[in-house]
Structures are given as C-alpha cells and as structure tokens.
C-alpha cells in the first residue's frame, strides 16, 4: 500500500479553492455553486464550450465552389510571413518612432493595437524605449560620450527584443492577424495576447484556454477525461480535485476526478511551490552588470566631467531597461521548461507502482491501473500535458534559435582571437565575454531542459511496458487466481488487480479474461500513442530532436576543437 500511495502530507499544497469543471453545467450556463460567479468564469465557460466541440465538419465538405471557413484559433504553428512582417514593423518603430505613421497611414487600427499610438501604459513604455534609443544616438554621434561597443550592444538588444515581439505574432492565425489590422481591440485583449504576465502567473482563464486548445489539437473527446485512483487521495487533495457531492456523475463519465481539474491542480501547485518574485531582481542585476561593465572600464581610462557622467547614467538607464526586458523573457522561458518537467513528473507518478526516486514529490496517488477507461484518460492527460502552452514554446524556440547562432558565432570569434587572426582591446574582450557567458548559461539551461523533456517519452514507454507485464503475469496465472483459487498473489499490485476483478465480476471467468485483454489493449494503445508523439512532436532545434547524447557529442567535439586550437597557438 505504501508503494502506491506515496503522496505525503507535506507534498500536497492543495489550492485554497476547488478547481471544479463540469462540462454539462458550463454548456447551459448553470453556476457551479450558489454564489454569483464573476464575469471571468462565464467567459471561461463560453471559451471551453466552444473549444471542446467535436471535430469540425467543414473539412469534410467540398471546397470547389465555395470557400469554407473554420475556427483555427487552437492551432499552434509558426508563420514565417507574420514573423518577418511584424519584425519589420518593430524595427521601423525603433528607428522612426512617432513618424512610423507615414508607413501605416492606411492601417490606423494596426498602429493602435501594436502600441504605436494611444495613451495606454504599453504605448508610453514603447516611446520611452524609442526616446532612450534616440538619446543614445545623440550621445554617440554628437557628444561622443559612449563607445561603439555600447552602441552595438544597444542595437543588439533592440534587434533581439524585436524578435521576441515578432515571435508572438508569428503564432497567430490569419483571422487573428486580420483582427489586429482591421479592429480596435481592448487593452485587456492586447495584453492577454502579447504580454506574458498572464502566462507567467498562469491565470485561470489562460489555464483552461490552453488545456482546451491542447485537447482540440489532438481531437480528444474530453467527456471521457475522468480518473479513478487505486487508493483515495488525502483530504486536502480531494478538496482540490473532487467534484461537489450534489453533482452526480453520468454513466459515460464513470470516474470521480476530472482530468482538466487534475492538470489545473498540478499547475497551481507548481505556481505555489516556485516563486517568481526574484525573476525581475535577477534580470535587473544581470542587465546592470552588462551595461555598467563597459562604462566602468571606459571611465577608468577617460575621465569624465560631472555633466558627462550624468548623461552616461541616463543612457545606462535606458540600456538597462532594454536588457532587463530580454532577461525577464528568458527567465520566464526557463520557468516554462521547469513547469513542463514538473507536470510530466506528476503524470509519470500517476502510473508508477513504486517509488521511482528516493525524494520524489508526488501530489496524487497512482491511478486505477485496473481500469481500461482510466488508462485511456491517462494517455489523453500525457498528450495534453506535453502539448500545454505550445504557442508559447514556439516563441521560445524562435528566440533561443537566434541565441544559439549568436553563441556559435561567438565561439568561432574566440577561436580566431586565440589564433591571433583578430587582436582586440581588453575593453571589448571583457564586455563581450560577459555577454557571451550570460547567454551561454541561458542557452545551456534551455537545451538541458529540452533534452530532459524528450527523455520522458522513453520513461513513459518503459512504465507502460511494466504495467503490461503485470497484466500478462495475471493472465498467465489465471487458472490459479480465478478458476482453482489455489493461491493469492503476494505483490500488492497483482493482488489489487485480482481482487478488483473478483469484486466486479465474481466467478465469471470469461468476463474476467475479456477484461484483462481489454486492459492490455488499452496499454498497447497508450504505448502506440507515445511512440506517435515521440516521432512527430518532440522538442527540436534546427529540425533535430534534442537529446543528451547529441548535447554530449557537441560538447566533446567543441572541447576537441578548442584544445586543438590552443595547441596550434602555442606550437606556432
């Protein structure tokens, strides 16, 4: 029993409110409790009811004589056309500022939605950044108070931050982009689409929207997305997962706990266990180091007057804010990878029959692995968890792809310096070395996390194979367990499986054997689904599946090249 219910009391940071979702109630608009629901809850009900529809019939109609239109808002795909288009828009704004209206005189709604004109908070911040850029240009060309290296760093930050903004729009479908170009959207809608605050905080609306989109992308029928556990969860966990006592479960939904509630509970637990209050502070410190280092070295060689020092401080504030935005984004991206690893851990623990790690953090007991319906629901849970937040991860992949190219070019440049092909001043060497080292840490953490996430495919397949072996063992010994009843299984899993079948079907051995075959078939289907996702949906970079073997080979090859270059340098 202890091996199954490995959930500890301190391992259950159950949210204070009950995450409850009943689809039938949502579709008819009945509140889930006696209290008046906030406006956001009704909005969630409409969103989930819309996204949870069955497969659209539009693709099955002919399209020769008419153009069929269907809802593709759940798609998560990278659109190169949108990326290039909005990247150009951002560059135009950073160069021309308010004069960008010359290029957008026929698209006033797009200018408003992109934050190029209005009195919103994000618009003020945009113009503050543009003003800092113009101030830095004046400091460089007119006063000569900042070096070409500092100007290059500022432009690097502007170019890379434009990539972040453009990557957001690259995941929008044609209808969404058309909406931005032709309609004046509310500030709330624009922030929800483009700003990462809701995603970092995992707001209620965003959670259920992303879960619904993931289920829609896989064409899952979520009315069967319900679980039973092999033992009852602790009281705190039940409060977070169990449906209200006065809501009866349909025969089709023959399960006690909703899979949607389960994912939401896992996400909320991660948010409570991992604070993000140090992200802004850490990003600010890194930005100050990058901006202050060249200025400190430059001031050491050239003495400034008090006025020049003051102007340099103002310029440094603008540069720090620009870099701070970039490092906040990178920190949120690494937090996304950490969250996905945590969720996949919990999904793995749901089918584990014994402790996998000595210090594992298990929020719920093992699911009822004797039930084929629960196995099918677990397979849906695994796919939705891996696919959760797909559009946000596409944005991260776009930006980290650029950073990896930057790191590769920097490594090649370092090798050229070692071989004396380039001779640069220590002022440039120290500053560029710090930037390279910081970005290398972020890239390394991202690649290691991606490789760990891809490893879960093999872990899931292995665990499903173990469950199949258990079922096959019981099937092989069926004569002793069910017909002659000469012995009882000693292993708790085997014993629980046998007793469960006896309680449900008594001595009807034919039905029992059919149930075992059905369970084995469900496990095989789950295994095929894992293999399908492993082939088609792993985390990739430049079309290559990220794995620890590839990373290890790359590091070994890199150190081999570096050692050869150093040897050539000292031998010459």
C-alpha positions, 0 to 999 in steps of 0.5 A: 500500500505504501508503494502506491500511495506515496503522496505525503502530507507535506507534498500536497499544497492543495489550492485554497479553492476547488478547481471544479469543471463540469462540462454539462453545467458550463454548456447551459450556463448553470453556476457551479455553486450558489454564489454569483460567479464573476464575469471571468468564469462565464467567459471561461465557460463560453471559451471551453464550450466552444473549444471542446466541440467535436471535430469540425465538419467543414473539412469534410465538405467540398471546397470547389465552389465555395470557400469554407471557413473554420475556427483555427484559433487552437492551432499552434504553428509558426508563420514565417510571413507574420514573423518577418512582417511584424519584425519589420514593423518593430524595427521601423518603430525603433528607428522612426518612432512617432513618424512610423505613421507615414508607413501605416497611414492606411492601417490606423487600427494596426498602429493602435493595437501594436502600441504605436499610438494611444495613451495606454501604459504599453504605448508610453513604455514603447516611446520611452524605449524609442526616446532612450534609443534616440538619446543614445544616438545623440550621445554617440554621434554628437557628444561622443560620450559612449563607445561603439561597443555600447552602441552595438550592444544597444542595437543588439538588444533592440534587434533581439527584443524585436524578435521576441515581439515578432515571435508572438505574432508569428503564432497567430492565425490569419483571422487573428492577424486580420483582427489586429489590422482591421479592429480596435481591440481592448487593452485587456485583449492586447495584453492577454495576447502579447504580454506574458504576465498572464502566462507567467502567473498562469491565470485561470482563464489562460489555464483552461484556454490552453488545456482546451486548445491542447485537447482540440489539437489532438481531437480528444473527446474530453467527456471521457477525461475522468480518473479513478485512483487505486487508493483515495487521495488525502483530504486536502487533495480531494478538496482540490480535485473532487467534484461537489457531492450534489453533482452526480456523475453520468454513466459515460463519465464513470470516474470521480476526478476530472482530468482538466481539474487534475492538470489545473491542480498540478499547475497551481501547485507548481505556481505555489511551490516556485516563486517568481518574485526574484525573476525581475531582481535577477534580470535587473542585476544581470542587465546592470552588470552588462551595461555598467561593465563597459562604462566602468572600464571606459571611465577608468581610462577617460575621465569624465566631467560631472555633466558627462557622467550624468548623461552616461547614467541616463543612457545606462538607464535606458540600456538597462531597461532594454536588457532587463526586458530580454532577461525577464523573457528568458527567465520566464522561458526557463520557468516554462521548461521547469513547469513542463518537467514538473507536470510530466513528473506528476503524470509519470507518478500517476502510473508508477507502482513504486517509488521511482526516486528516493525524494520524489514529490508526488501530489496524487496517488497512482491511478486505477491501473485496473481500469481500461477507461482510466488508462485511456484518460491517462494517455489523453492527460500525457498528450495534453500535458506535453502539448500545454502552452505550445504557442508559447514554446514556439516563441521560445524556440524562435528566440533561443534559435537566434541565441544559439547562432549568436553563441556559435558565432561567438565561439568561432570569434574566440577561436580566431582571437586565440589564433591571433587572426583578430587582436582586440582591446581588453575593453571589448574582450571583457564586455563581450565575454560577459555577454557571451557567458550570460547567454551561454548559461541561458542557452545551456539551461534551455537545451538541458531542459529540452533534452530532459523533456524528450527523455520522458517519452522513453520513461513513459514507454518503459512504465507502460511496458511494466504495467503490461507485464503485470497484466500478462503475469495475471493472465498467465496465472489465471487458472490459479487466481480465478478458476482453482483459487489455489493461491493469492498473489503476494505483490500488492499490485497483482493482488489489487488487480485480482481482487478488483476483478473478483469484486466486479465480476465474481466467478465469471471467468470469461468476463474476467479474461475479456477484461484483462485483454481489454486492459492490455489493449488499452496499454498497447494503445497508450504505448502506440500513442507515445511512440506517435508523439515521440516521432512527430512532436518532440522538442527540436532545434534546427529540425533535430530532436534534442537529446543528451547524447547529441548535447554530449557529442557537441560538447566533446567535439567543441572541447576537441576543437578548442584544445586543438586550437590552443595547441596550434597557438602555442606550437606556432 
